[in-house]
Structures are given as C-alpha cells and as structure tokens.
Amino acid sequence: MPWTDFFAKLLEKQTVLLMLTGIGLVLFAATNGYAPWHLSIVYPIWQWIIGGIGILCVGIAALSFALGISRHPTTTQLKKKFRIAINSHQKGQSVSTPVRLWGTYTSQPPEKNIFVFEHDPETRLYWAKGKLSFDSSDHTWQATVHLGPGDNKERILIIAFGGENTLKMISYHRRLTACNCWEGMEEMPADFHDLAHVQIVLRCPFNA
C-alpha cells in the first residue's frame, strides 16, 4: 500500500490518529526531543506541557473508543454480555408450528431489542416472529412462535438483538404484513446480531 493511501485511510480514523499523536507527543517529551531530526526541548517546563498534551490526547482517544463500542457493539460483545442460550430444541429436531422455545440467559437485554426470527436458508428470507418473555427469578426466557408453511423444510430459529436500523426494518415489515404482504426480509442490517440459533425441520401439522 502506498504511503499516501496509508495516511489517507489513517485520517479517516480520527480516534486512531488522535491516539497515535498522543503517544508520539508523550515519547517526544520523555526523550527530550528527537535526536535524528536534531530536535530538543530546551526548557523542562515544555516537556511537561508537551507530555501533558500527549496524555490528554491518549485519554480522549481511549474514551472515544470506549463510547464507540457502547454505541455500536459487536455480535461477540453482545453474546458475552447476555449469554442467551436455546435449551428447548436440538439441531435437526422435527417440530410443528406453533413452536415453544425456551432457554437461559445471564444478563437480561433490553426487551425492545430482542426478537425471535425465522430464517429460511433456501430462500434466505427472514421473518420477525415475536418477543421473548424473561423470568429474572431463574434467568430463563420463553417464546411461542408461529412459523410459515412448509413440510420437512429446514428453518433456523434465531434469537437476535436488533439495533436502530433493524428495529426500523421490523416496523416497516409489520406494516406490510398488516396489508397481507407476507414476503420476508432479504437482508438484515449491520446492527442485526445473531445471539443464539437452532436449526430445526418444520413438519406439517397434518403429517405429525
């Protein structure tokens, strides 16, 4: 990668740039300048000033990074935080609709952000199927969902955390289904996080 491209990408990452600037200033003050460039700090007070500015830059960058993580958590971070597990079904289990799911959790997530999704791996479509009911006394959850039609068809039931964009998509999709449009969602936004899932086989109730 050319140096010009490297610095252009670095400028896009303001937090990283601020962190590197702060570290550079701290090192510059600690070594009393930069000998290869014949730069030196004559007065000790300037060492303290430059070093203090460097520490301030590092602190601001670290705080910005921490706040950024809290605003835009990753799937791994959310999994570690909530530790939601599905205990009601095993992979490949044959079920008929409606399906009663249950499981455990460690830390209760905001209820408005947690949904059960049905995913059809054949069509690659998603449907938001309902909310979870949490019981804080024993850290368990449960949900009952009605799945779409299909006989001996694979479905993946997902416990997902939805961010702002996912919630908007769910709201829009529900308005469509209210008008008898049952088409699924083709692609989920970046703030859709799969916290736990299980693959089941949907059995037609008449063939149960």
Sequence and secondary structure as in RCSB ss.txt:
>XXXX:A:sequence
MPWTDFFAKLLEKQTVLLMLTGIGLVLFAATNGYAPWHLSIVYPIWQWIIGGIGILCVGIAALSFALGISRHPTT
TQLKKKFRIAINSHQKGQSVSTPVRLWGTYTSQPPEKNIFVFEHDPETRLYWAKGKLSFDSSDHTWQATVHLGPG
DNKERILIIAFGGENTLKMISYHRRLTACNCWEGMEEMPADFHDLAHVQIVLRCPFNA
>XXXX:A:secstr
  HHHHHHHHHH HHHHHHHHHHHHHHHHHTTEEGGGTEE  SHHHHHHHHHHHHHHHHHHHHHHHHHHHHS  H
HHHHHHH  EE S  TTEEE SSEEEEEE SS   GGGEEEEEEETTTTEEEEEEE EEETTTTEEEEEE   S 
SSEEEEEEEEEE HHHHHHHHHHHHHHHTT    BSS  TTEEEEEEEEEEE  GGG 
